[in-house]
């Protein structure tokens, strides 16, 4: 990860509030998280942005977390035409039909239990690792799971923010 000033960070720091907020919304669907990060601009380094993201994530309420999770498709079913979710879930792309069917079944069971999609930082994980994670986590209490989801969202946000600050030019 980069820690200094980059063209992407400079662009983020100097863009209009509406543009910066839209970029943050692409990273995380929580409006509270985005507003907190927007209010602290400009950031001297990417690391300062990452630390602000972590702090904002730690302060999110259950409702804010639900809003953030709503922006994530179920594992194994990335949003059509969404390059970010397709890239992040690439570990499921080459999985067998059986594993994909099992993951769908587990996603539905998880959603029934917790009321939201199973959320994991899927980047770099295989389909089997994601399946094993949902099997491990489905027995958690709602409180335990909420904190695991908060941590996973934080990881996803850092990956996405890294891409944002390392982009050479606006998309």
C-alpha positions as CSV (number, residue, x, y, z in Angstrom):
1,X,0.0,0.0,0.0
2,X,1.1,3.5,-0.7
3,X,1.5,5.9,2.2
4,X,2.5,9.2,0.6
5,X,0.8,11.7,-1.6
6,X,-0.3,10.3,-5.0
7,X,-2.1,11.8,-7.9
8,X,-5.2,9.9,-6.8
9,X,-5.0,11.3,-3.3
10,X,-4.4,14.8,-4.6
11,X,-7.4,14.5,-6.9
12,X,-9.6,13.2,-4.0
13,X,-8.5,16.0,-1.8
14,X,-9.2,18.7,-4.3
15,X,-12.3,17.4,-6.0
16,X,-15.7,19.0,-5.4
17,X,-17.5,17.6,-2.3
18,X,-20.1,15.9,-4.5
19,X,-17.4,14.1,-6.6
20,X,-15.4,13.1,-3.5
21,X,-18.6,11.8,-1.8
22,X,-19.5,9.8,-4.9
23,X,-16.0,8.3,-4.9
24,X,-16.4,7.4,-1.2
25,X,-19.8,5.8,-1.9
26,X,-18.1,3.5,-4.5
27,X,-15.8,2.4,-1.7
28,X,-18.5,2.0,1.0
29,X,-22.2,2.5,0.9
30,X,-22.5,3.9,4.4
31,X,-23.3,7.6,4.2
32,X,-22.1,8.2,7.8
33,X,-18.7,6.7,6.9
34,X,-18.5,8.8,3.7
35,X,-19.5,12.0,5.5
36,X,-16.9,11.5,8.2
37,X,-14.1,11.0,5.7
38,X,-15.3,13.9,3.5
39,X,-15.3,16.2,6.6
40,X,-11.6,15.5,7.3
41,X,-10.2,16.4,3.9
42,X,-7.5,17.1,2.9
43,X,-5.4,14.1,3.8
44,X,-1.7,14.6,3.9
45,X,-1.0,10.9,3.1
46,X,-2.9,7.8,2.1
47,X,-2.1,6.4,5.5
48,X,-3.9,9.3,7.1
49,X,-7.0,8.5,4.9
50,X,-6.8,4.8,5.9
51,X,-6.6,5.7,9.6
52,X,-9.6,8.0,9.2
53,X,-11.5,5.2,7.5
54,X,-10.7,2.8,10.3
55,X,-11.8,5.3,12.9
56,X,-15.1,6.1,11.0
57,X,-15.7,2.3,10.6
58,X,-15.3,1.8,14.4
59,X,-18.0,4.5,15.1
60,X,-20.7,3.1,12.7
61,X,-24.0,2.1,14.3
62,X,-25.8,-1.1,13.5
63,X,-27.9,0.9,11.1
64,X,-24.8,2.3,9.4
65,X,-23.3,-1.2,9.1
66,X,-26.6,-2.4,7.5
67,X,-26.4,0.5,5.0
68,X,-22.7,-0.4,4.2
69,X,-23.6,-4.1,3.8
70,X,-26.5,-3.3,1.4
71,X,-23.8,-2.2,-1.1
72,X,-22.3,-5.7,-1.3
73,X,-23.7,-8.5,-3.4
74,X,-23.8,-12.1,-2.1
75,X,-20.6,-14.1,-2.5
76,X,-20.8,-16.0,-5.8
77,X,-23.2,-13.5,-7.3
78,X,-21.3,-10.3,-8.1
79,X,-23.4,-7.4,-9.5
80,X,-23.7,-7.7,-13.2
81,X,-21.5,-5.1,-14.9
82,X,-19.8,-4.2,-11.6
83,X,-16.0,-4.7,-12.2
84,X,-15.3,-4.1,-8.5
85,X,-17.5,-6.9,-7.1
86,X,-16.4,-9.2,-10.0
87,X,-12.7,-8.6,-9.3
88,X,-13.1,-9.0,-5.5
89,X,-15.1,-12.2,-5.9
90,X,-12.9,-13.7,-8.6
91,X,-12.1,-16.6,-6.2
92,X,-15.6,-18.0,-6.9
93,X,-15.4,-17.5,-10.7
94,X,-13.7,-20.8,-11.4
95,X,-15.5,-22.8,-8.7
96,X,-17.4,-25.9,-9.6
97,X,-21.2,-25.8,-10.1
98,X,-21.5,-27.8,-6.8
99,X,-19.5,-25.3,-4.8
100,X,-21.5,-22.4,-6.3
101,X,-24.7,-24.2,-5.4
102,X,-23.4,-24.9,-1.9
103,X,-22.4,-21.2,-1.5
104,X,-25.9,-20.1,-2.6
105,X,-27.5,-22.4,0.0
106,X,-25.1,-21.2,2.7
107,X,-25.6,-17.5,1.7
108,X,-29.4,-18.0,2.1
109,X,-29.0,-19.7,5.5
110,X,-26.7,-17.0,6.7
111,X,-29.1,-14.3,5.5
112,X,-32.0,-16.0,7.2
113,X,-30.0,-16.1,10.5
114,X,-28.5,-12.6,10.5
115,X,-30.8,-10.6,8.2
116,X,-28.0,-9.5,5.8
117,X,-25.6,-10.9,3.2
118,X,-22.6,-12.8,4.3
119,X,-19.8,-10.3,4.1
120,X,-16.1,-11.2,3.8
121,X,-13.1,-9.5,2.3
122,X,-13.1,-11.9,-0.7
123,X,-10.0,-10.5,-2.3
124,X,-7.4,-13.3,-2.6
125,X,-9.7,-16.0,-1.2
126,X,-10.7,-19.2,-3.0
127,X,-14.3,-20.3,-3.2
128,X,-13.5,-23.1,-0.7
129,X,-12.1,-20.6,1.8
130,X,-15.2,-18.4,1.5
131,X,-17.4,-21.4,1.9
132,X,-15.5,-22.5,5.0
133,X,-15.7,-19.0,6.4
134,X,-19.5,-18.9,6.1
135,X,-19.7,-22.3,7.7
136,X,-17.5,-21.2,10.6
137,X,-19.4,-17.9,11.1
138,X,-23.0,-19.0,10.8
139,X,-22.9,-20.2,14.5
140,X,-21.8,-16.8,15.8
141,X,-24.1,-14.6,17.9
142,X,-25.4,-11.6,16.1
143,X,-23.2,-9.4,18.2
144,X,-20.1,-11.4,17.3
145,X,-21.0,-11.4,13.7
146,X,-21.6,-7.6,13.6
147,X,-18.0,-7.0,14.8
148,X,-16.6,-9.5,12.3
149,X,-18.5,-7.8,9.6
150,X,-17.2,-4.4,10.8
151,X,-13.6,-5.8,10.5
152,X,-14.2,-7.3,7.1
153,X,-15.8,-4.0,5.8
154,X,-12.7,-2.2,7.1
155,X,-10.4,-4.5,5.1
156,X,-12.5,-4.0,2.0
157,X,-12.5,-0.3,2.4
158,X,-8.7,-0.2,2.7
159,X,-8.4,-2.2,-0.5
160,X,-10.8,0.1,-2.3
161,X,-9.3,3.3,-0.9
162,X,-5.9,2.1,-2.0
163,X,-7.2,1.7,-5.5
164,X,-8.7,5.2,-5.3
165,X,-5.5,6.9,-4.2
166,X,-3.3,5.0,-6.5
167,X,-5.3,5.7,-9.7
168,X,-3.3,7.8,-12.1
169,X,-6.3,9.6,-13.6
170,X,-10.0,9.9,-13.0
171,X,-12.1,7.0,-14.1
